[in-house]
Amino acid sequence: MATTNRTIRTGSGIHSTRRNSSSGNQPLKPKSSGRRGLYVLAGVVVCVALVMVQNRAGISGFLNRPVSKVRIENQWQRISEVEVSKVLAPFMGNGFFDFDVVEAKIELELHPWILQASVTRIWPDTLSLHLTEQVAIARWGNEQLLNQYGEIFQPERLLELNSLPLLTGPEDSQEAVMLQYQKLNQILFPAGLRLSGLSLSKRGSWDYLLNEQMQVAAGRDDVFEKTQRFIDFYMSQPFEQSSQFLSIDLRYGNGIAVRDTGSNFTGVAIR
């Protein structure tokens, strides 16, 4: 790096001498400046810590406010806000971080109409609530209901649900009966026939009720094939005649026995 020495003369003597650098370097900062910054930062941290210690009760109260609000995220048909409020009442008023969302979820899901509950805290004082309701597909016996998964639940006021199909069967057979109900409905629906009831006997025999009028004995084996045989026969008959059917026996290898409202029996051979 090139440098020049320049002497400035005033009068007869030398006044001053200056050393210049052609690169224009700036003076280096003192080495102690970095340490001084660390000392200042440490001092700030200590001051903040002291303030927090001295006011910890107030800060804790600000951050851990009591949960006092519930935000409902979806609409319900079978569940009332009064019932939900009663379940959540023991939990409300607890601090935000003290609110036990797991236990609240467990208690909510004990309600017979709640299939699943989602409980989430929203700072500073709010609870977000999303409830998935049970969907009643059929009655199971006289006092219980079945959802779409074949699971039993038992709410109150079953009388208002008497229009649902009635399914019955041996103990612990509800899933099999529900599956059979769904499959039979798929076969019967195009013919305008609706399952009003389905029963599985202890011996494994199936009986069902159609359109709240026609009692069908399907037996133990080949239930879907026999049902399709009946549908083909039913759709081939004039409506004035098929609407009078009261009972149908499908327990034949190649035939159907039909009784109508006039107590007349008809045997039909189908090959």
C-alpha positions, 0 to 999 in steps of 0.5 A, spaced: 500 500 500 503 506 497 503 512 502 506 519 502 509 523 507 507 531 506 511 536 510 507 543 511 512 549 512 510 555 515 515 561 515 522 558 516 520 552 520 516 545 520 509 546 522 507 539 522 507 532 518 501 528 516 501 521 514 496 519 509 494 513 506 491 512 499 486 507 501 482 511 505 482 506 511 478 508 517 480 508 524 479 501 528 474 501 533 476 500 540 476 492 542 472 494 548 466 496 545 464 489 544 464 487 551 461 494 553 455 491 548 454 485 552 454 488 559 449 492 557 445 486 554 446 483 561 444 489 564 437 489 561 436 482 562 437 482 569 432 488 569 427 485 566 428 478 570 427 483 576 421 486 574 418 479 572 419 476 579 417 482 582 410 482 578 410 475 577 403 474 580 400 479 575 404 477 569 401 470 571 394 472 572 394 476 565 397 470 561 393 464 565 386 468 565 380 464 567 376 460 561 370 464 561 367 463 553 365 457 549 365 458 541 361 453 538 364 451 531 358 447 528 350 446 529 347 441 532 340 437 531 340 432 537 344 436 542 342 442 546 347 448 549 344 447 556 346 440 556 353 442 553 353 447 558 352 442 564 357 438 562 362 444 561 360 447 568 365 444 572 371 446 568 369 453 566 373 458 570 380 454 570 386 458 568 387 457 560 393 453 562 390 449 567 384 447 563 383 440 562 381 439 555 382 431 555 378 430 561 372 435 558 372 431 551 371 425 555 366 427 559 362 430 553 363 424 549 359 420 555 353 424 552 349 419 548 348 423 542 355 425 541 360 421 537 366 425 537 368 432 541 373 436 539 375 441 545 381 446 543 383 452 547 384 459 544 388 464 548 386 468 552 380 465 555 376 462 550 374 454 548 373 452 541 368 446 541 366 442 535 361 436 536 360 430 531 353 427 533 351 420 532 347 419 526 341 414 528 340 409 522 335 404 526 332 402 532 336 396 536 330 392 540 326 397 544 331 401 548 337 402 543 339 405 537 344 403 531 349 408 528 351 407 521 357 403 524 353 398 527 354 401 534 349 401 539 347 408 543 342 409 548 339 416 548 332 418 552 326 420 548 326 414 543 318 415 542 320 420 537 324 415 533 319 410 532 319 411 524 326 408 524 327 401 521 327 396 527 333 391 527 333 385 532 338 379 533 342 375 538 347 379 543 353 382 539 350 381 532 348 388 531 354 390 526 352 384 522 345 386 522 346 393 520 351 390 514 345 386 512 340 391 512 345 396 508 346 391 503 339 389 502 337 396 502 341 397 496 337 391 492 330 393 494 331 401 493 330 401 485 324 397 486 321 402 490 321 397 496 323 400 503 326 395 509 322 397 515 325 392 519 330 386 519 331 380 524 336 375 525 334 369 529 339 365 534 339 359 528 341 364 523 335 365 519 333 372 516 326 375 516 324 382 514 319 387 513 317 391 507 314 398 506 311 396 513 306 391 510 310 385 507 313 380 512 318 376 508 321 370 510 328 369 507 331 363 511 339 362 512 342 361 505 342 365 499 338 371 502 340 376 496 339 371 491 332 369 494 331 377 495 332 378 487 328 373 485 322 376 489 324 383 486 323 380 479 316 377 481 314 383 485 315 388 479 312 383 474 305 384 477 300 389 476 300 394 482 293 393 484 295 386 486 303 387 488 300 392 493 296 387 497 301 382 498 302 381 506 307 375 507 312 372 502 316 366 503 322 365 500 325 359 503 324 354 497 329 352 492 325 355 486 319 358 488 315 363 492 309 363 496 305 369 497 299 371 501 295 377 500 290 381 504 284 377 502 288 371 505 289 368 498 295 364 497 299 363 491 305 359 489 309 361 484 315 356 481 321 360 478 326 356 474 
